[in-house]
Amino acid sequence: MPEKNSILEKLDGLEARFLEVSTLITDPDVISDQQRYVKLTKEYKDLGDIMDARKRYIKCLTTISEAKDILTNETDQEMKEMARLELSENEELLPNLEEEIKLLLVPKDPEDDKNVQMEIRAGAGGDEAALFAGDIFNMYKRYCDKKGWNLSITSVSEGTVGGFKEIDFAVAGTGVYGILKYESGVHRVQRVPSTDTQGRMQTSAATVAVLPEADKFEVNINEGDIKWDTFRSSGAGGQNVNKVESGVRLRYPWKNPNTGEVEEILIECTETRDQPKNKERALSRLRTFIYDREHQKYVNDIASRRKSLVSTGDRSAKIRTYNYPQGRVTDHRIGFTTHDLPGFMNGDIQDMIDALTVAENAEKLKENEL
């Protein structure tokens, strides 16, 4: 076994958790709890990737140690030559493995695996901005096709001469948000518009928002907190509806997610002559009421997130510039430039995304130094 170092100690510490999770996901009680099961299977996959890297890291360290031992103690020249080759190969491999492991150990954004809803809006620049918004959409569509992701348009408003004033679309696949989240912001284009007969250069902009898909939240009601009353229904209805206590009234203390205050929800149901059925319908109304309020909180959160992702399309708030005369694309956040603008607009944007990912992970590594 190789000598312990800080990376190996961290990996050894995670091995126990990996073994624990691998046992838990076979437990019938866990499997029956879908929410917990999904969470644990995700953790199992992530830890599995780390354990795989751990095996390769230990093998590399062991090979280096054994090769050094042979070079020190072995007299056979052929054996020593083989040891030199193995030592050279593995010493070259070691820093790459360590970097891979460090990145695997960086805490992941729990939203990275989610699908996304994307929005593109034409900003400053009139018809040319709408045309550019169309070009940006086609760029993402081609990229999604290359990744094998599913893209579906949810709403669209076309430009006067082509392109889009705005277009919303959903993207589903593996790790979509973690890859596309860097695209949020103002994209600026510098080119001679096809609509300009005098050949003048123009600067236009389009805004892009990338929003993670909402969790399918369930309405959890603690029925022990419900206070029930029964009463005789009033009004027309003949005999039963008036003479027996078929009407139900429930009071439920609900914590408003927007204010944090506890509100009492009051619901009455007198729709049938059967009290159990009225109770069932009252509960259904309670679930609907809470779901609507929770959904509104989600809508408000998304609106707030959207506002923070993009400006109104002001060209000065750019994250990226597409310069057609010079055939280049520059991301201003990291200073990354590619001179293959045609390829980029054809969906070859992975190098840019990789550079943004590396830059973000570099910041995370500083915060989580081993």
Secondary structure, DSSP 8 states (H G I E B T S, - for coil): -----HHHHHHHHHHHHHHHHHHHTT-HHHHHSHHHHHHHHHHHHHHHHHHHHHHHHHHHHHHHHHHHHHHHH---HHHHHHHHHHHHHHHHHHHHHHHHHHHHHS---TTTTS-EEEEEEE-TTHHHHHHHHHHHHHHHHHHHHHHT-EEEEEEEEE-SSSSEEEEEEEEESSSHHHHHGGG-EEEEEEE--TT-TT---EEEEEEEEEEE----------GGG-EEEEE---SS-TTHHHHS--EEEEEEEEE-TTT--EEEEEEEE-SSS-HHHHHHHHHHHHHHHHHHHHHHHHHHHHHHHHHHH--SS-GGGEEEEEETTTTEEEETTTTEEES-HHHHHTT--HHHHHHHHHHHHHHHHHHT--
